[in-house]
Amino acid sequence: MSLKVQTSNITNKNDPKSINSRVFIGNLNTAVVKKSDVETIFSKYGRVLGCSVHKGYAFVQYANERHARGAVIGENGRVLAGQTL
């Protein structure tokens, strides 16, 4: 049995120390893709501290900058729910 831990909705947009560990996901089909989907996809790159999903885009806050950079490299250009991220 695995337990899924729900992350915070806070992505530290006002904290200059954490700005480089925050990833913007644009062109997101939020009619189909939910917060839990974003968390699952992006958690493979490192510890996700927060995730906020808005109409057409999302932000993921990682514990450190290295994880955020890995996510950008790994997911940029990915097709998800018919749209290129």
HELIX and SHEET records of a PDB file:
HELIX    1   1 ILE A   19  SER A   21  5                                   3    
HELIX    2   2 LYS A   35  PHE A   42  1                                   8    
HELIX    3   3 SER A   43  TYR A   45  5                                   3    
HELIX    4   4 GLU A   65  GLU A   75  1                                  11    
SHEET    1   A 3 ARG A  22  GLY A  26  0                                        
SHEET    2   A 3 TYR A  57  TYR A  62 -1                                        
SHEET    3   A 3 VAL A  48  HIS A  54 -1                                        
SHEET    1   B 2 VAL A  79  LEU A  80  0                                        
SHEET    2   B 2 GLN A  83  THR A  84 -1                                        
END                                                                             
